[in-house]
Amino acid sequence: MKIALVARHVSAPATPSDPYAAEQAAHVAGLGRALAAQDHSVVIYARKDAPGLPDRETLAPGLTARYIKAGPPAPVPADQLPQYVAEIGRYLAARWKKDTPDIVHAHHWTSGLAALLAAREVPVPIIQSFGSLGTAEQCHGVPGPQDSARIRMEALVARSVSGVLAHSSDEVAGLAGLGVPGARVRIVPCGVDTARFGPDGPAAKRHGELRLLHVGSLADHQGLDKLIRALPDLPGAELVIAGGPDQDELDSDLNYKKLGKLAAGLGVADRVTFTGQVASKNLEALMRSADIFVSAARYEPYGAAAITAMACGTPVMAHAVGACADAVIDGTTGVLLPAGGPEAFVKRIRELLSTPMKLTAFGIAAGDRARSRYPWERIAAETVAAYERCLAAPAPKVAGTAPAAPARRPAVAAVQRRAA
């Protein structure tokens, strides 16, 4: 199958334009490699967002990246991406006239708009993945562009494409709130490289009797203040916070300063370690070193870090939100907590420490679940099954190619107005 993945980024941007840009880029790259490994021909199309990028690059056998000249060769804020949609759509149409894909899979709503524009000239079925919805980010107080225009456009794109892939049950509910019927949505979660991430192998050096690990940004919606506030009641525990800017840039990060001041005020600064952004090659050793992966995030659309920790045999304690609510089996592979303060974390961690055999069993079960449910091979197969279902359905007509299907008109017309 010839597959076109339309995305914002081919690799994680150095300065993400929104809180989930890096996770989405990692998902697209992982999916592309897994699809190519199953003998599909895959091309990732993304805007050229760094100087020196070639027009075309081979990433792996069967996997190619094509970089589109649209706007400056540098990262741009997410709320500025719509102005480049028409230009990207024209590039895609010209490219697909020469080499028409069997199916297009767009990631992020602006990518979906560009694909819909291209499909007016080259009719192709389009599958859409959002990853994170504006309505959900707005509800959970996630910083970033959440204007009403984005929310309207996400609804229009979802109704205009041939099908939608969601990462979690929560996302399905969010799409239903946008008027997208459940019959048009399939859940295909994030994957993990289980050949690389596993319980066996070197582990990073640790300093406390109990290591709690968080991997993610330092933003307020991650709830890191809650994890730090739990430490005074967990003597002997250390909290490692991996993420945010590079270590040599932490001192200029406002969230780091605020969290460091909180830790110092609570008298636990010596038990909180901020690593900054962790190099990919060091991530598995860090995951293996933890007793519990902890997340107090109010919203977790991808859950990639939690799934990766599970693959390394580390149980997860997280709020029952987003992808974590699907990935973690409460009482088997970890603990799911309702919304609340740090007291809930303290109570459940103490319960686990009082029964170390249970903590060990959780880790074994977490590894088993990650290897059975989340390997990229399975995620790619489920994605292809969704593609085939789309291809087997009657092809919807795109506005401008023939008498238009009514559902197609709003999104195409809307992007034309925004590009004008």
C-alpha positions in Angstrom: 0.0 0.0 0.0 1.2 3.5 -0.8 0.7 5.6 2.3 1.1 9.4 2.7 1.5 10.7 6.2 0.9 14.5 6.4 2.3 16.0 9.6 3.6 19.2 11.1 7.1 17.7 11.9 9.2 14.7 10.8 11.3 14.8 14.0 10.6 16.4 17.4 11.0 20.2 17.1 13.7 21.8 19.2 11.2 24.4 20.3 7.7 22.8 20.2 4.9 25.0 18.9 2.5 23.5 21.3 2.7 21.1 24.3 2.2 18.0 22.3 4.1 18.7 19.1 7.1 16.5 20.1 4.8 13.6 21.1 3.0 13.8 17.8 6.2 13.9 15.8 7.5 10.8 17.6 4.2 9.0 17.0 4.3 9.8 13.2 8.0 8.7 13.0 7.3 5.5 14.9 4.2 4.7 12.9 6.0 5.4 9.6 8.8 3.1 10.4 6.5 0.3 11.5 4.4 0.6 8.4 7.5 0.6 6.2 8.7 -2.5 8.0 5.5 -4.3 7.0 6.4 -3.7 3.3 4.2 -0.6 2.8 5.6 2.4 0.8 5.4 5.4 3.2 6.1 9.1 2.6 6.0 11.6 5.4 5.1 15.1 4.2 5.9 18.0 6.6 6.8 21.7 6.4 10.5 22.4 6.2 11.0 23.8 9.7 14.8 24.0 9.9 17.5 25.4 7.7 19.6 22.9 5.7 16.8 20.3 5.4 16.8 18.6 2.0 13.7 18.4 -0.2 13.7 14.6 0.2 15.3 12.3 2.7 15.3 8.5 3.1 14.7 7.7 6.8 14.5 3.9 6.5 13.9 1.2 3.8 10.5 2.1 2.4 10.2 5.3 4.4 10.8 8.7 2.9 10.4 12.3 4.2 9.5 15.1 1.9 10.0 18.6 3.3 7.7 21.3 2.0 8.8 24.9 1.5 6.0 26.9 3.1 6.9 29.8 5.3 10.3 30.3 7.0 12.6 27.3 7.5 12.2 27.4 11.2 9.6 26.5 13.9 6.5 28.7 13.9 3.9 29.0 16.6 1.0 26.6 16.1 -1.5 29.5 15.8 0.4 30.7 12.7 0.3 27.4 10.9 -3.1 28.0 9.2 -1.6 30.7 6.9 0.6 28.0 5.2 -2.2 25.4 4.7 -3.0 26.5 1.2 0.6 26.5 0.1 1.1 23.0 1.6 -2.1 21.8 -0.1 -0.9 23.0 -3.5 2.4 21.2 -3.0 0.6 18.0 -2.0 -1.7 18.2 -5.0 1.2 18.6 -7.4 3.1 15.8 -5.8 0.2 13.4 -5.7 -0.6 14.0 -9.4 2.8 12.4 -10.1 2.6 9.7 -7.5 -0.9 9.2 -6.1 -1.0 7.5 -2.7 -3.6 4.8 -1.9 -4.5 6.6 1.3 -3.6 9.8 3.2 -3.3 9.9 7.0 -3.2 13.4 8.3 -1.9 14.3 11.8 -3.1 17.6 13.4 -6.0 19.6 12.1 -3.9 21.9 9.9 -2.5 18.8 8.1 -6.0 17.6 7.5 -7.0 20.9 6.0 -4.0 20.8 3.6 -4.8 17.2 2.6 -8.5 18.1 2.0 -7.4 20.9 -0.3 -5.1 18.6 -2.2 -7.8 16.0 -2.5 -10.0 18.5 -4.5 -7.5 18.0 -7.4 -6.4 14.4 -6.7 -9.2 12.5 -5.1 -7.8 10.3 -2.3 -9.3 8.9 0.9 -8.1 10.7 4.0 -7.9 9.4 7.5 -7.4 12.0 10.3 -5.6 11.8 13.6 -5.8 14.8 15.9 -3.9 13.6 18.9 -5.1 16.5 21.1 -8.4 18.3 20.6 -8.8 22.0 21.3 -11.9 21.4 23.3 -10.1 19.0 25.7 -7.1 21.3 26.1 -9.5 24.2 26.9 -11.3 22.1 29.4 -8.2 21.0 31.2 -6.4 24.3 31.2 -3.6 23.3 28.8 -1.6 26.4 27.5 -1.5 27.0 23.8 -3.7 28.1 20.9 -7.3 27.0 21.8 -9.2 29.7 20.0 -12.8 29.0 18.8 -11.6 28.9 15.1 -9.4 25.9 15.8 -12.3 24.1 17.5 -14.6 24.8 14.6 -12.0 23.7 12.1 -11.3 20.4 14.0 -15.0 19.6 13.9 -15.2 20.4 10.2 -12.2 18.3 9.3 -13.5 15.4 11.3 -16.8 15.5 9.5 -15.1 15.9 6.1 -12.6 13.1 6.0 -13.2 9.4 5.4 -12.5 8.3 8.9 -10.8 9.4 12.2 -8.3 7.5 14.3 -8.4 8.4 18.0 -5.6 7.6 20.6 -7.9 7.0 23.5 -11.5 6.5 24.7 -11.5 10.0 26.1 -10.7 11.3 22.6 -13.6 9.4 21.2 -15.9 11.1 23.7 -14.3 14.5 22.7 -15.0 13.8 19.0 -18.6 12.9 19.9 -18.9 16.3 21.5 -17.9 17.8 18.1 -20.7 15.9 16.4 -18.5 13.0 15.0 -20.4 9.7 15.2 -18.6 6.9 16.9 -19.1 4.7 13.9 -16.6 6.9 12.0 -13.9 6.6 14.7 -11.5 3.9 15.5 -9.1 3.8 18.5 -5.5 3.1 17.7 -3.2 4.1 20.5 0.5 5.1 20.5 3.1 2.4 20.2 6.4 1.6 21.8 9.6 0.0 20.5 9.5 -3.2 22.6 12.8 -4.4 21.1 14.5 -1.4 22.6 12.4 -0.7 25.7 12.3 -3.7 28.0 12.9 -4.6 31.7 16.3 -6.2 31.0 19.4 -4.0 30.6 21.3 -1.3 32.4 19.6 1.1 34.7 20.5 4.6 35.7 22.2 5.2 39.0 19.7 6.1 41.8 20.1 7.8 45.1 17.0 7.2 47.2 15.3 4.1 48.7 12.4 4.8 46.4 12.6 6.4 43.0 9.6 8.1 41.5 10.0 9.2 37.9 8.1 11.7 35.8 8.8 12.2 32.1 7.2 15.2 30.3 7.2 18.9 30.2 7.4 21.2 33.2 4.1 23.0 32.4 1.5 23.7 35.0 -1.0 21.2 33.6 1.5 18.3 34.3 0.7 18.7 38.0 4.4 18.5 39.1 3.7 20.7 42.1 1.4 17.9 43.4 4.2 15.4 43.1 6.6 17.6 44.9 4.1 18.3 47.7 3.8 14.6 48.3 7.5 14.1 49.1 7.5 15.4 52.7 5.3 12.5 53.6 7.5 10.0 51.7 10.8 10.1 53.5 13.6 8.3 51.6 11.9 8.8 48.3 13.5 10.8 45.4 11.6 12.4 42.5 13.3 12.6 39.1 11.6 15.0 36.7 12.9 14.4 33.1 11.8 16.9 30.5 11.6 20.5 29.7 14.5 22.4 28.1 18.0 21.0 27.9 19.8 20.9 31.2 22.0 23.9 30.5 18.9 26.0 29.7 16.9 25.1 32.8 17.9 28.1 34.8 16.1 30.4 32.3 12.8 28.3 32.5 10.1 29.9 34.5 8.4 26.6 35.4 11.7 25.1 36.6 12.3 28.2 38.8 8.8 27.9 40.3 9.0 24.2 41.0 12.5 24.5 42.4 11.4 27.2 44.8 8.5 25.0 45.9 10.8 22.1 46.6 13.1 24.3 48.6 10.3 25.7 50.6 9.1 22.2 51.5 12.6 21.1 52.5 12.8 18.4 49.8 15.1 20.2 47.2 17.8 17.6 47.8 15.4 14.8 46.8 14.1 16.4 43.6 16.2 16.1 40.5 15.5 18.0 37.3 17.4 16.3 34.4 16.2 18.6 31.6 15.5 17.0 28.3 16.8 13.4 28.3 18.7 12.1 25.3 16.9 9.3 23.5 19.8 6.9 24.1 19.5 7.4 27.9 15.8 7.1 28.3 15.5 3.3 28.7 18.1 3.2 31.5 16.2 6.0 33.3 12.9 4.2 32.9 14.4 1.0 34.4 15.8 2.8 37.4 12.4 3.9 38.7 10.2 2.0 41.1 7.1 3.9 40.0 6.4 6.1 37.0 4.1 8.9 38.3 2.0 11.4 36.4 -0.3 14.0 37.9 -1.2 15.5 34.5 -4.8 16.8 34.1 -4.8 15.8 30.4 -2.8 13.0 28.7 -3.7 12.6 25.0 -0.8 10.3 24.0 0.4 8.5 27.1 3.6 7.6 25.3 5.9 8.1 28.4 3.7 5.9 30.6 3.5 3.2 28.0 7.3 3.3 27.6 7.7 3.0 31.3 5.4 0.0 31.3 7.5 -1.7 28.6 10.5 -1.3 30.9 8.7 -3.1 33.7 7.9 0.0 35.7 4.3 0.3 37.1 2.5 3.5 36.5 0.5 5.7 39.0 -1.5 8.3 37.1 -4.8 10.2 37.1 -7.5 8.3 35.2 -7.4 10.6 32.2 -6.8 10.3 28.5 -4.5 7.6 27.2 -3.4 6.6 30.7 -6.9 5.6 31.6 -6.8 3.1 28.7 -3.2 1.9 29.2 -3.1 1.3 32.9 -5.1 -1.5 34.4 -5.9 -0.3 37.9 -4.7 -2.8 40.5 -2.8 -4.9 37.9 -0.3 -2.8 36.0 -0.4 0.2 38.2 -2.8 2.6 39.9 -5.3 5.0 38.5 -6.3 7.9 40.7 -9.2 10.3 40.6 -8.6 14.0 40.6 -7.3 15.2 43.9 -4.4 16.5 45.9 -1.0 15.0 46.7 -2.6 13.0 49.6 -3.9 10.4 47.1 -0.4 9.8 45.7 1.0 9.5 49.3 -1.7 7.0 50.4 -1.3 4.7 47.4 2.5 4.8 47.3 2.5 3.9 51.0 0.1 1.0 50.3 2.4 -0.3 47.6 5.5 0.0 49.8 3.8 -2.0 52.5 3.4 -4.9 50.0 6.5 -5.0 47.9 5.5 -8.2 46.2 2.5 -6.3 44.8 4.8 -3.6 43.4 6.9 -6.3 41.8 3.8 -8.0 40.4 2.6 -4.7 38.9 5.9 -4.2 37.2 5.8 -7.7 35.6 2.2 -7.2 34.5 3.0 -3.7 33.1 5.8 -5.2 30.9 3.5 -7.9 29.7 0.7 -5.5 28.8 3.1 -3.2 26.9 4.6 -6.1 24.9 1.1 -7.5 24.0 -0.9 -4.3 23.4 1.5 -1.6 22.4 4.3 -2.9 20.2 4.6 -0.9 17.0 4.0 -4.0 14.9 0.5 -4.3 16.3 -0.2 -0.6 16.2 0.8 -0.5 12.5 -1.4 -3.6 11.7 -4.4 -1.9 13.4 -3.7 1.3 11.5 -3.6 -0.6 8.2 -6.9 -2.4 9.1 -8.5 1.1 9.5 -7.0 2.1 6.1 -8.5 -1.0 4.5 -11.9 -0.4 6.0 -11.7 3.2 4.6 -10.7 1.9 1.1 -13.5 -0.7 1.1 -16.2 2.0 1.8 -17.7 4.0 -1.0 -15.3 6.9 -1.7 -16.8 10.3 -0.7 -16.6 13.0 -3.4 -14.6 16.1 -2.7 -15.8 19.5 -3.5 -14.6 20.7 -6.9 -14.2 17.2 -8.5 -17.8 16.4 -9.2 -21.2 17.0 -7.5 -19.9 17.5 -4.0 -20.8 15.6 -0.9 -22.4 18.1 1.5 -20.1 17.1 4.4 -17.0 18.1 2.3 -18.1 21.7 1.6 -17.6 23.3 5.0 -14.0 22.3 5.6 -12.8 23.1 2.1 -14.6 26.4 1.9 -13.3 27.3 5.4 -9.7 26.7 4.6 -10.1 28.7 1.4 -11.4 31.7 3.4 -8.5 31.4 5.9 -6.0 31.2 3.1 -7.4 34.2 1.2 
